[in-house]
Amino acid sequence: MDRQSRDVRDCPTKMAGEVERSISSSDAAPGICHGICAKEHSDATLANRSSLRSNLSSDGESDLLMAAPSERSHLPSRILVRGTNWVGDTIISLPAAKAIRRMFPHASVTYWVPAGLAPLVGAAGVADHVISFDGSYGGPARRALRMAARLAGGGFDMAVLLQNAFESAFTSWMARVPLRAGYSTDLRGPLLNLRVPRPREILSRHQVFYYLGITDFLRSHFLGGESPGDIAPDCSVTIPEEGTLHARRLLVELGAEIDRPLICLCAGSVNSEAKRWPADAFAALADLLTSRLDAQVIFAGASGERALIDGIIGRMKGRGAVNLAGRTGAVESMAMMNLACAVISNDTGSAHMAVAAGSSVLTIFGPTSPGATAPYGPDARVIQGIAPCAPCRHFRCPIPDHPCMSAVTPEAVLERTEEILEQKRWKR
């Protein structure tokens, strides 16, 4: 392996409209929900919510049952959860969302998220309803006022703010939600009346525990006692059978040979071009996977990344790679990843979606450090390019040869992919 790339094995698990709508609604949102049909959204949501409730009631943590009947009347019954703004953060926060379900199994839980994340939240089965907003809501001030007007009619008795922004606290305060829980960051402490302590050590652990710090505080506040230590954080989303069948049909329609090993490549990165492994490297890797492993390579991504992936496929020496960018929504994308033997991704939301889908994922890091925000799960691995200028926060690398990402060679990624496939065979 190239000595300029650092191979970090298993580090994520070892490091430290204007009306509230049901999650079974059919309105498709922009972004990750592009292309998802109403029936799939409804079926996946209802099945996952039912499955989640069943699993949470039998996994050994019956928090509500620990409370005396007289105490249960004081528990919140209509909970508003302000989710995060990014795909990766949403998936990392799923263990906290599931903890809320365990603590308050009889409460109605409404998620408040950007429209593009509504299908993902629905598929996760952690919410009864989703309230979403899009760009038409304007900037922070106008958006806060409009959202406050919507939320005020929801009869919520507690808001749990997973997002750290001032705006979310101000909005829930304007909406007169009686209890407002979250970290006192971004000068919003006076707007919260359930202020979650933020000890120094939590900042050195994986971000999944940052969100769980909020639910640990709520458990102590409402139910007493500490968080059970035998429940591992779970970022998974159950893929419905119909979603898997639809993914298979789409792959066949696009010419993929699904009897060969499927390997999914995620070459984009919406929030940072600096996080992208070079197009030539992805093309070379795709050729190696095809020639040495007889793999069927599929590229996944957002609709805005379709041209990028077309360019990568055009650089390949071989033929047969399939470009799925913009053709799949959240549930379909995760179903595709679940079908794949391995997912290889830049440091972007796709890597976290692969973990949620139960896939084996190798994430390529360069300008960012795996640390607290790497995909979290037993089958999540990372490989990191080393350069004197890294880490950095540049949106686009100012150095022509992009040294940190170029330090990761296609051969090194192929070697790790072969290890993943060998481990999967051994497990079987």
Secondary structure, DSSP 4 states (H G I P E B T S, - for coil): --TTEEEE-SHHHH----S-EETT-----SGGGTT--HHHHHHHHHHHHHHHHHHHHSSS--TGGGS-HHHHTTS-SEEEEE--SSHHHHHHTHHHHHHHHHH-TTSEEEEEEEGGGHHHHHHHT--SEEEEE-GGG-SHHHHHHHHHHHHHTT--SEEEE-S--HHHHHHHHHTT-SEEEEE--TT-GGG-SEEEP--GGGGGS-HHHHHHHHHHHHHHHHT-SPPPTT-------PPPHHHHHHHHHHHHHTT--TTSPEEEEE---TT-GGGSPPHHHHHHHHHHHHHHH--EEEE---GGGHHHHHHHHHH-SS---EE-TTT--HHHHHHHHHHSSEEEEESSHHHHHHHHTT--EEEEESSS-SGGGS--STTEEEEEE--TT-S---SS-SSTT-HHHHTS-HHHHHHHHHHHHHHHHHH-
